[in-house]
Amino acid sequence: MAQGTYSFESYALALLRIVSGFAFTLHGAQKMIGAFGGLDGKTAAVFSLMWFAGVLEIVGGPLIMLGLFTRPVAFLLCGEMAVAYFMVHIRIGFWPIANGGEITVLHCFIFLYLVTAGPGALSLDGAIRKR
């Protein structure tokens, strides 16, 4: 691919990155400010594991959407989702469909993909790299 040009695949990757980052940010808003009903009408207790997860989501989600520091942020968020699955969901049962962990697993693997694939088109990482 010539420098400065992007394929449809790169734009599809950007769309996946932007939509995933947006959805992830909503989960952080739910934990941190009680948006969308919060956590049973509450927010995460300050400095609890849920609060730290919310901080990662409300900061990391927009960074992913913007495509800024995509690979290291995606690596961190992939780890967060793996920890969440094995600390919370696996206790309920093995299968994600039965333990409520489908979104957690999907985000984990989307972020793992972003670690390897990078941000795609329309990213601040790409704009910075061009300079």
BAPA-198618 format. One record per residue: residue number from 1; residue in three letters; x, y, z of N, C-alpha, C, O in turn. Coordinates in steps of 0.2 Angstrom, whole numbers, plus 5000, padded with zeros to 4 digits. Example, Ala and Ser with C-alpha at 12.3 -4.5 7.8 and 13.67 -1.06 7.14 Angstrom:
2
- nr  rest  n_xx  n_yy  n_zz  ca_xx  ca_yy  ca_zz  c_xx  c_yy  c_zz  o_xx  o_yy  o_zz
- 1  Ala  5066  4972  5039  5062  4978  5039  5066  4984  5039  5071  4983  5042
- 2  Ser  5064  4989  5035  5068  4995  5036  5064  5000  5039  5067  5006  5040
//
This chain:
131
- nr  rest  n_xx  n_yy  n_zz  ca_xx  ca_yy  ca_zz  c_xx  c_yy  c_zz  o_xx  o_yy  o_zz
- 1  Met  5004  4994  5000  5000  5000  5000  5005  5006  5000  5009  5007  5004
- 2  Ala  5003  5011  4996  5007  5017  4995  5006  5021  5001  5001  5021  5005
- 3  Gln  5011  5025  5003  5011  5029  5009  5005  5034  5008  5004  5037  5003
- 4  Gly  5001  5035  5014  4996  5040  5014  4989  5037  5011  4984  5040  5011
- 5  Thr  4989  5031  5008  4983  5028  5005  4981  5022  5010  4985  5019  5013
- 6  Tyr  4974  5021  5010  4971  5016  5014  4966  5012  5010  4963  5015  5006
- 7  Ser  4966  5006  5012  4962  5001  5008  4955  5001  5012  4954  5004  5018
- 8  Phe  4950  4998  5009  4943  4997  5012  4944  4994  5019  4941  4995  5024
- 9  Glu  4949  4989  5019  4950  4985  5025  4953  4990  5031  4950  4989  5036
- 10  Ser  4957  4994  5029  4959  4999  5034  4953  5003  5037  4953  5005  5043
- 11  Tyr  4949  5005  5033  4943  5009  5035  4938  5005  5039  4935  5007  5044
- 12  Ala  4938  4998  5037  4933  4994  5041  4936  4993  5048  4933  4993  5053
- 13  Leu  4943  4992  5048  4947  4992  5055  4945  4998  5059  4944  4998  5065
- 14  Ala  4946  5004  5056  4944  5010  5059  4937  5010  5062  4936  5013  5068
- 15  Leu  4933  5008  5058  4926  5008  5060  4925  5003  5066  4921  5005  5071
- 16  Leu  4928  4997  5066  4928  4993  5072  4931  4996  5078  4928  4996  5083
- 17  Arg  4937  5000  5077  4940  5003  5083  4936  5008  5085  4935  5009  5092
- 18  Ile  4932  5012  5081  4928  5018  5084  4922  5016  5087  4921  5018  5093
- 19  Val  4919  5011  5084  4912  5008  5087  4914  5005  5094  4910  5005  5099
- 20  Ser  4919  5001  5094  4921  4997  5100  4923  5002  5106  4921  5001  5111
- 21  Gly  4927  5007  5104  4929  5012  5109  4923  5016  5112  4923  5017  5118
- 22  Phe  4918  5017  5107  4912  5021  5110  4908  5016  5115  4907  5019  5120
- 23  Ala  4907  5010  5113  4904  5006  5117  4907  5005  5124  4904  5004  5129
- 24  Phe  4914  5004  5123  4918  5003  5129  4917  5009  5134  4917  5008  5140
- 25  Thr  4917  5015  5131  4916  5021  5135  4910  5021  5139  4910  5024  5144
- 26  Leu  4905  5019  5136  4898  5019  5139  4898  5015  5145  4895  5016  5150
- 27  His  4902  5009  5145  4903  5005  5151  4906  5009  5156  4904  5008  5162
- 28  Gly  4911  5012  5155  4915  5017  5160  4910  5022  5163  4910  5023  5169
- 29  Ala  4906  5025  5158  4901  5030  5161  4896  5027  5165  4894  5030  5170
- 30  Gln  4894  5021  5164  4890  5017  5168  4893  5016  5175  4889  5018  5180
- 31  Lys  4899  5014  5176  4902  5013  5182  4904  5020  5186  4903  5020  5192
- 32  Met  4906  5025  5182  4909  5031  5185  4904  5036  5187  4904  5039  5192
- 33  Ile  4899  5037  5183  4894  5042  5184  4887  5040  5184  4882  5044  5185
- 34  Gly  4886  5033  5184  4879  5031  5185  4875  5031  5179  4869  5030  5179
- 35  Ala  4878  5033  5173  4874  5033  5167  4871  5026  5165  4873  5021  5167
- 36  Phe  4865  5027  5162  4861  5021  5160  4859  5016  5165  4859  5010  5165
- 37  Gly  4858  5019  5171  4856  5015  5177  4861  5014  5181  4860  5011  5187
- 38  Gly  4867  5015  5179  4873  5013  5183  4874  5006  5185  4872  5002  5181
- 39  Leu  4876  5005  5191  4877  4998  5193  4871  4997  5198  4872  4998  5204
- 40  Asp  4866  4995  5196  4860  4994  5200  4858  5001  5203  4856  5001  5209
- 41  Gly  4859  5006  5199  4857  5013  5202  4862  5016  5206  4861  5022  5209
- 42  Lys  4868  5013  5206  4874  5016  5210  4880  5017  5205  4880  5015  5199
- 43  Thr  4885  5020  5208  4892  5021  5204  4897  5016  5208  4895  5014  5214
- 44  Ala  4902  5015  5205  4908  5011  5208  4911  5015  5214  4912  5021  5214
- 45  Ala  4912  5012  5219  4915  5015  5225  4922  5017  5223  4926  5013  5220
- 46  Val  4924  5023  5225  4931  5025  5224  4936  5021  5226  4936  5018  5232
- 47  Phe  4941  5019  5221  4947  5015  5222  4945  5008  5223  4949  5004  5225
- 48  Ser  4939  5006  5222  4937  4999  5221  4940  4996  5214  4941  5000  5210
- 49  Leu  4940  4989  5214  4942  4987  5207  4937  4989  5202  4939  4990  5196
- 50  Met  4931  4989  5203  4926  4992  5198  4927  4999  5196  4926  5001  5190
- 51  Trp  4929  5003  5201  4931  5010  5200  4937  5010  5195  4937  5014  5190
- 52  Phe  4942  5006  5196  4948  5006  5192  4946  5004  5185  4949  5007  5180
- 53  Ala  4942  4999  5185  4939  4997  5178  4936  5003  5174  4937  5004  5169
- 54  Gly  4932  5006  5178  4928  5012  5175  4933  5017  5173  4932  5020  5167
- 55  Val  4938  5019  5176  4943  5023  5174  4947  5021  5168  4947  5025  5163
- 56  Leu  4948  5015  5168  4951  5012  5161  4947  5013  5156  4949  5015  5150
- 57  Glu  4940  5012  5157  4935  5012  5151  4934  5019  5149  4933  5020  5143
- 58  Ile  4933  5023  5154  4931  5030  5152  4937  5034  5149  4936  5039  5146
- 59  Val  4943  5032  5151  4949  5035  5148  4951  5031  5141  4953  5034  5136
- 60  Gly  4952  5025  5142  4954  5021  5136  4949  5020  5130  4951  5020  5125
- 61  Gly  4943  5020  5132  4938  5020  5126  4939  5026  5121  4939  5025  5115
- 62  Pro  4939  5032  5124  4940  5038  5119  4947  5038  5116  4947  5040  5110
- 63  Leu  4952  5035  5119  4959  5035  5116  4958  5030  5110  4961  5031  5105
- 64  Ile  4955  5024  5111  4954  5019  5106  4950  5022  5100  4951  5022  5094
- 65  Met  4944  5026  5102  4940  5029  5097  4944  5034  5092  4944  5034  5086
- 66  Leu  4949  5038  5096  4953  5043  5092  4959  5039  5089  4962  5043  5084
- 67  Gly  4960  5033  5090  4966  5030  5088  4973  5033  5090  4977  5034  5086
- 68  Leu  4973  5035  5097  4979  5038  5100  4982  5033  5105  4978  5031  5109
- 69  Phe  4988  5031  5104  4992  5026  5108  4988  5020  5107  4987  5016  5112
- 70  Thr  4985  5018  5101  4981  5012  5100  4984  5006  5103  4980  5002  5107
- 71  Arg  4989  5004  5101  4992  4997  5103  4993  4997  5110  4991  4992  5113
- 72  Pro  4997  5001  5114  4997  5000  5121  4991  5001  5125  4990  4997  5130
- 73  Val  4986  5005  5123  4980  5006  5126  4976  5000  5125  4973  4997  5130
- 74  Ala  4976  4997  5119  4972  4991  5117  4975  4985  5121  4971  4981  5124
- 75  Phe  4981  4985  5122  4985  4979  5126  4982  4980  5133  4980  4975  5136
- 76  Leu  4982  4986  5136  4980  4987  5143  4972  4985  5144  4970  4981  5149
- 77  Leu  4968  4987  5139  4961  4985  5139  4960  4978  5138  4955  4975  5141
- 78  Cys  4964  4975  5134  4963  4968  5133  4964  4964  5139  4961  4959  5141
- 79  Gly  4969  4966  5143  4971  4963  5149  4965  4964  5154  4964  4960  5158
- 80  Glu  4963  4970  5154  4957  4972  5159  4951  4967  5158  4948  4965  5163
- 81  Met  4950  4966  5151  4944  4962  5150  4945  4954  5152  4941  4951  5154
- 82  Ala  4952  4952  5151  4953  4945  5153  4953  4944  5160  4950  4939  5163
- 83  Val  4955  4949  5164  4954  4949  5171  4947  4949  5173  4945  4945  5178
- 84  Ala  4943  4954  5170  4936  4954  5172  4933  4947  5171  4929  4945  5175
- 85  Tyr  4934  4944  5165  4931  4938  5164  4933  4932  5169  4929  4929  5171
- 86  Phe  4939  4932  5171  4941  4927  5175  4940  4928  5183  4940  4924  5187
- 87  Met  4939  4935  5184  4937  4936  5191  4930  4936  5192  4927  4935  5198
- 88  Val  4926  4938  5187  4919  4939  5188  4915  4933  5185  4911  4930  5188
- 89  His  4915  4933  5178  4911  4929  5174  4912  4921  5175  4907  4917  5175
- 90  Ile  4918  4919  5175  4920  4912  5176  4917  4909  5182  4915  4903  5182
- 91  Arg  4916  4913  5187  4913  4910  5193  4906  4908  5192  4903  4903  5196
- 92  Ile  4902  4911  5188  4895  4909  5186  4895  4903  5182  4890  4899  5182
- 93  Gly  4900  4902  5178  4900  4896  5173  4905  4897  5168  4907  4903  5167
- 94  Phe  4907  4892  5164  4912  4892  5159  4910  4896  5153  4914  4900  5150
- 95  Trp  4904  4895  5150  4902  4897  5144  4900  4905  5144  4896  4906  5149
- 96  Pro  4903  4909  5140  4901  4916  5140  4893  4917  5139  4890  4922  5142
- 97  Ile  4890  4913  5136  4883  4914  5135  4879  4913  5141  4873  4916  5142
- 98  Ala  4881  4909  5145  4878  4907  5151  4880  4911  5157  4876  4912  5162
- 99  Asn  4886  4914  5157  4889  4918  5163  4888  4926  5162  4891  4930  5166
- 100  Gly  4885  4928  5156  4885  4935  5155  4891  4938  5153  4892  4945  5153
- 101  Gly  4896  4935  5150  4903  4937  5148  4904  4938  5141  4909  4939  5139
- 102  Glu  4899  4938  5137  4900  4939  5130  4903  4945  5128  4908  4945  5124
- 103  Ile  4900  4951  5131  4903  4957  5129  4910  4958  5131  4915  4961  5128
- 104  Thr  4912  4955  5137  4919  4955  5140  4923  4951  5135  4929  4954  5134
- 105  Val  4921  4945  5133  4925  4941  5128  4926  4945  5122  4932  4945  5119
- 106  Leu  4921  4948  5119  4922  4951  5113  4926  4957  5113  4931  4958  5109
- 107  His  4926  4961  5118  4930  4967  5119  4937  4964  5120  4942  4967  5117
- 108  Cys  4938  4959  5124  4945  4957  5125  4948  4955  5118  4954  4957  5117
- 109  Phe  4945  4951  5114  4948  4949  5108  4948  4955  5102  4952  4955  5098
- 110  Ile  4943  4960  5103  4944  4965  5098  4950  4969  5100  4954  4972  5096
- 111  Phe  4951  4970  5106  4957  4974  5109  4964  4970  5107  4969  4973  5105
- 112  Leu  4963  4964  5108  4969  4960  5106  4971  4961  5098  4976  4961  5096
- 113  Tyr  4965  4961  5094  4966  4962  5087  4969  4969  5086  4974  4969  5081
- 114  Leu  4967  4974  5089  4970  4981  5088  4977  4981  5090  4981  4985  5087
- 115  Val  4979  4977  5095  4986  4977  5097  4990  4975  5091  4996  4978  5090
- 116  Thr  4988  4970  5088  4992  4967  5082  4991  4971  5076  4996  4972  5072
- 117  Ala  4985  4973  5074  4983  4976  5068  4984  4984  5068  4986  4987  5063
- 118  Gly  4984  4987  5074  4985  4994  5074  4979  4998  5073  4973  4994  5073
- 119  Pro  4979  5004  5072  4972  5008  5072  4968  5008  5066  4963  5010  5066
- 120  Gly  4972  5007  5060  4968  5008  5054  4968  5015  5052  4972  5019  5054
- 121  Ala  4964  5017  5047  4963  5023  5044  4960  5028  5050  4958  5026  5055
- 122  Leu  4960  5034  5048  4957  5039  5052  4959  5039  5060  4955  5040  5064
- 123  Ser  4965  5039  5061  4968  5038  5068  4973  5044  5069  4976  5046  5065
- 124  Leu  4973  5046  5075  4978  5051  5077  4985  5048  5077  4990  5051  5075
- 125  Asp  4986  5041  5078  4992  5038  5078  4995  5039  5071  5001  5040  5070
- 126  Gly  4990  5038  5066  4992  5038  5059  4994  5046  5057  4999  5047  5053
- 127  Ala  4991  5050  5060  4992  5058  5058  4999  5059  5061  5003  5063  5058
- 128  Ile  5000  5057  5067  5007  5058  5070  5012  5055  5067  5018  5058  5066
- 129  Arg  5011  5049  5064  5016  5045  5061  5018  5049  5054  5024  5048  5052
- 130  Lys  5013  5052  5051  5015  5055  5045  5019  5061  5046  5023  5063  5041
- 131  Arg  5019  5064  5051  5023  5070  5053  5030  5068  5053  5035  5072  5054
//
